[in-house]
Amino acid sequence: MLSLLVDRISRHLEQSPRSPKYLCMRDAIIELIVEGWLPEGTRLPTEQELAAALPLSLGTVQKALRDLVESGELYRQRRLGTFVAGGDHRREITTPAFGFLRPDGTRVRMVFIRLLKRERLTRQGAWSELLGDGPSGHVRLVRQDRIDGAFDCHTEIYLRGDMAGSLLEMPAEALEHESVLPLLEARGRLTVSHAENRVRLVRLPKAAARVMLPDLAETPPLGLRLETLYRLADDITVAWQIMHIPANDYRLSLRTQLR
């Protein structure tokens, strides 16, 4: 098993040289769990064994495993070790208006969402013009979206407070295992009919670059800004999503009609 882990983790490190190393290790282990190579109850090698076999420090290995324990992929038993937890570990995220395609044309299924911030907005901003004003204000989510273990995106989502206020009370884990709109639709809060995607080449904002490309945060490179406006059947806009995407060899597949 050690050789299996080493091979997969090394592949992630090679494919994503700018990504934090602990994230590469985390994603590799989740992939092996999802693919069935590490079934429930499997005992992982010790932290010391993994650090000795990989080009990673012990601290990096510990951080990756701790992250997996906190997210429920692994669990620890005192004096016995670290084991693969039960449950559904799939991280296929349903994105209504667009998706990523790998260089070979296959659809990306592994998306890892990390919620960075959520807040209720009572002040005015560009979101007010797009979504309209309301007594409940607006909800803003900020995420780090890791695509296929290959690169990170920075995502901001603005929603009408009267439809999305419940997102502020939900456990963070719920918002990291599903896209926001399907989650709201499943709860009967709204039914999105169609979307408008707007794509342009931009200099990545420093705030987004700090999440995606920390080594280049002070002089961010060019990337894509993908804006998506989600609308109801009567053409009312209920959500505005802004995703900054670094240069990569994947493709975007865009959809407008969602129903």
C-alpha positions, 0 to 999 in steps of 0.5 A: 500500500505504501508504494500505491500511496507514494505513486499517486501522491507523487503524480499529484505533486508533479502535475500541480507544482504550484499547489500547496503540497499538503493539498496534493497529498490530500487529493491523492488519498481521496482519489484512491478512496473514491476509486476503491483502492483504499476501502473502508477500514484500511489502515494507512502507513504511519506519518513517519513512513509516509514522510520517509517515502515521499518528498514531503516533510513530516509536518506536511504529511501531518497537515494533510492527514489532519485535514482528511480526519477533519473532513471525515475521510479518515479517522484515528484510533489511539495507539492503533493508527489512521484508518479510512472512514466509511460513507460516501467519499465522492466529490462530484459537484454538480455545477449547473451552468458549466463544467471542466473537461480534461485535456483528453476530453473526459468530464471532470468529476473530482472537485474539492470545495473549501469554504473560506468565508460566508457573510450577510451583506447589508451594504450596497454593491454591484450585487445589488444592481444585479440581484435587486434590493431586499429587506434580507440583504444578500448572502456572499460565499467565498470558496477555494475550488480545487479542480480535479486535483490539478489547479485551484479556482477562487469563487465568489457567490452572491445570492438574494438573502430572502432565498439563501439566508439559510446558507448562513446557518448550515454546517460548513461541510454541507457547503463543501460537498455540493454546489450552492444552487442544487442545494437550495433547489433540493430544499425548495428555495428556488428553481433556476431556469437558465444562466448567462455566462460571461468570460474574459481574460483578466489580470488575476486579482491579488486576493484570488491569486493568494488562494490559487497561486500563493507564490505569484500573489504579488505579481499575479499572471493572467487568467480567466474571469468567468461570471455566471448569472443564474435566473428564474423562468421569469428572468429574475436574477437570483445568483451571481457567481464570479470564478477566477481561473488560472491558466491550465490545459483544461477546457470549459463547457458552458451551458445556458438552458438549465431546464 
